[in-house]
Amino acid sequence: MITGFAECCEREYKVWETTRAVVTRATVLLKMHPLRAYDAVQLATALRVSEGFVRAGLPPLTFVSADERLCECARAEGLSTENPSNYPSHND
């Protein structure tokens, strides 16, 4: 299971390192929103990536999370969001 996850991440995702700038932004987000620490890091990273997209002339990032509280915070920070829990599963 873990090996499959690591392989999927290599193929399917761009992994962003946590930088001091991201941690600083996460700290600010923690003061503004009811977030857990790692959720603040995730949101700070998403905001940074989205800003890079916009600077490059691309559409802003859509933040995807099944955590509705985290989605609410992302929307408050100006991101559009999608919660996969809002869609019926095709596996049923």
C-alpha positions as CSV (number, residue, x, y, z in Angstrom):
1,M,0.0,0.0,0.0
2,I,2.7,2.5,0.9
3,T,4.8,1.6,-2.1
4,G,1.8,2.1,-4.3
5,F,1.1,5.5,-2.8
6,A,4.7,6.6,-3.3
7,E,4.7,5.5,-6.9
8,C,1.4,7.2,-7.5
9,C,2.8,10.5,-6.1
10,E,5.8,10.3,-8.4
11,R,3.6,9.8,-11.4
12,E,0.6,11.9,-10.7
13,Y,1.6,14.8,-8.5
14,K,4.1,17.7,-8.2
15,V,5.4,17.6,-4.6
16,W,6.2,21.0,-3.2
17,E,8.8,21.4,-0.4
18,T,7.9,23.3,2.7
19,T,9.9,26.5,2.8
20,R,10.3,29.1,5.6
21,A,8.0,31.4,3.5
22,V,5.3,28.7,3.6
23,V,5.7,28.1,7.3
24,T,5.5,31.9,7.9
25,R,2.3,32.1,5.9
26,A,0.9,29.1,7.7
27,T,1.5,30.8,11.0
28,V,-0.5,33.8,9.8
29,L,-3.3,31.6,8.6
30,L,-3.4,29.9,12.0
31,K,-4.0,33.3,13.6
32,M,-6.8,34.0,11.2
33,H,-8.7,30.7,10.8
34,P,-9.7,27.7,12.9
35,L,-7.1,25.4,11.3
36,R,-4.9,22.5,12.4
37,A,-1.2,23.2,11.9
38,Y,-0.7,20.9,8.9
39,D,-3.9,22.1,7.3
40,A,-2.4,25.6,7.6
41,V,0.7,24.4,5.8
42,Q,-1.4,22.8,3.1
43,L,-3.4,25.9,2.6
44,A,-0.3,28.2,2.6
45,T,1.3,26.0,0.0
46,A,-1.9,26.0,-2.2
47,L,-2.0,29.8,-2.0
48,R,1.6,30.1,-3.0
49,V,1.1,27.8,-5.9
50,S,-2.1,29.5,-7.0
51,E,-0.3,32.9,-6.9
52,G,2.4,31.4,-9.2
53,F,-0.2,30.2,-11.6
54,V,-1.8,33.6,-11.8
55,R,1.6,35.3,-12.3
56,A,2.2,32.9,-15.2
57,G,-1.1,33.8,-16.8
58,L,-2.8,30.6,-15.8
59,P,-6.1,30.2,-14.0
60,P,-5.9,30.1,-10.2
61,L,-5.7,26.7,-8.5
62,T,-8.8,25.0,-7.3
63,F,-8.4,23.7,-3.8
64,V,-9.7,20.2,-3.3
65,S,-10.3,18.8,0.2
66,A,-12.9,16.6,1.9
67,D,-12.5,18.7,5.0
68,E,-15.2,21.3,4.8
69,R,-13.7,23.5,7.5
70,L,-10.5,23.6,5.5
71,C,-12.5,24.4,2.3
72,E,-14.2,27.3,4.1
73,C,-10.8,28.7,5.1
74,A,-9.5,28.3,1.5
75,R,-12.6,30.2,0.2
76,A,-12.0,32.9,2.8
77,E,-8.5,33.3,1.3
78,G,-9.9,33.6,-2.2
79,L,-9.5,30.1,-3.6
80,S,-12.3,28.3,-5.4
81,T,-12.8,24.9,-3.8
82,E,-14.1,21.4,-4.5
83,N,-15.1,18.9,-1.8
84,P,-15.1,15.3,-3.3
85,S,-17.6,14.3,-0.6
86,N,-20.2,16.4,-2.3
87,Y,-20.3,14.0,-5.3
88,P,-21.9,10.5,-5.3
89,S,-19.4,7.7,-5.4
90,H,-19.4,5.6,-8.6
91,N,-18.2,2.6,-6.6
92,D,-21.5,1.9,-4.9
